[in-house]
Amino acid sequence: MVMLNLKEYHRPQGLTEAVELLKRKEPRTVVLAGGTWLVGEAPRDVEAVVDIAHLGLNRIVVEGNLLRIGAAVTHQALVESELLGLNARSALRIIGETAQAMSGLNIRNRATIAGAIVTADAASPLVTALLACDAEVVVAGARDRSKDAQEPDDFWKVIPLAGFLAYRRQVLAEGVLITEVRMPIPTPDTRSAYRRVARTPKDYPIVCAAASFAMKDGIAGNVRIAVGGVAPTPIRLSRLEFGLEKKHVSDWLESELDAQMQMLNPPGDWLGSAAYRKEMAHVLVRRAVLSIADDARGPT
């Protein structure tokens, strides 16, 4: 457990105040939401925290064709949500499924969706599923550096989750605050699947895969596929997505999947060698995609 030497505790009443605190160069200031990162692995130089409990960032709402999840929504709230949880009927059910896979109940009651993204490790189940659902991250405190004069809209920035993960240290270093995660509402014919491999059924995954797409007459559309455990954070398999889009899955999956796997170069560690991780990614992605295809065909 990390021992923090906190000098300041702030509970701002608005986003502007919160962002101003986070943008300070000194003391080192971070967001306090669920607190699990601060307790477990926060850098020792953190001296101030900004509690976002009063900012209203704990709601799940539908707005038009978007689902908006507040940054402070807990993993357990995702599990229990009618829209995302284990009893949900849409393709977004994998959000609740993978939120449950993140940790035990006590941690799920505290850990937040934004926290999962900020601290995402290689095989995060929830982040892998969010990528497959085409999630975006909304941040407050952004600045358009191409403009001399800033406008109100420049305060906000919407970043594809894949892009945020690739540059999260640089983005967060600017003092921005994640306010919500949003994703498109899937069409009724969209289905999703999550597959994993771990040491035991209850363990955190070594490698995992999530897929989401619609199918009509065997042809896939709006294909989104992500894999965790083969890079520093979960990644989208863009080559495979493009290769399956508007194609018959049964005809193209094997060749396109082989082509995508050739592009992966996972690291090895005590949980699995590079070759093992690559092979498991191949197996799990194939299983996820075929389970969606089988489900779309229905009973035979």
Phi, psi and omega in degrees: 000136180279134177264115182269149177246069185286135178249339184221142173229125183236141173233083184293156180260355180209163183295320181300315179297318180297316181294320178301322178293318182290334182279353178296141177286325178218146352286166178300119187238135179226166180279139172249116177236268177283332177087357185292324179291318181298320181289322189269319190207022180295145176301148184291343182273003176291124183239349182215145178233150177244109181280120184262019185298332185261014185262003177068033184258029184241032182243151173244118184224154173255129179227106185064234179260019180245142169258126183246123182244117180299148185301330184267006175296131183278162177299321180293325176297326176294318179299322185268353183296140176292334183271332188236346191283187186295339179258005180292153183258348184271175179295343180285000178302333181293343176294311177295321180299314182281333174298320178295328182283353184289323186189183176284172186302317183299317178288321180299329179289346181245320184294143184247164180293320177294322177298322178298323181286315182297324184254016187306129174263189187298323189242028181303116180299315184295316180293323176300316179293320178299321177298318180291342177264010176063041184288152174235154178250130177256126180239145174255145180101008179289157175223134178274103186289349178280352182250139175286320180250130181271142176252160182307320182293339180290348179292335184251148175216137176252122186237126173307139184304319180300319178292321178298316181298323182291330185233028189296325180296316179293319181295313182291331179295341178282356178083025180278163179235123174292127180255329180197163170244133182227156181205156180290145173290124182290152176292159182301334181267008177276137178232162181220163178205147178230133179226151185210163169225137181211173181294322175223164181303334183262354183284160172297144185292150169274314175224143177216161181216145177224141180222149178209126175193164176262153177224138174219121182055036177082359182260130183273146177219150181053053186284129177225121183224133180226155180221142176242152178097008181236004181205173180303328172224165175303151184226154171277143177263076188297323180297317180290320178303312180296322183291335181262345184298127179062030179237161170285117184302317183298333182273332191246346188301310187298312182292318181290324178293318177299319180296320179294318182296330178295339181273348182275142177220069186289152173281159175252155176205192185293340179277335181181140178291168177300318180296319179296314181297319180295317180294319179294322176300317179300312183295314185289321177296316179301315179297317181297314182295314182292328178295324177292316180298317179295318180295322180293327179287332179078186180299143177247000000 
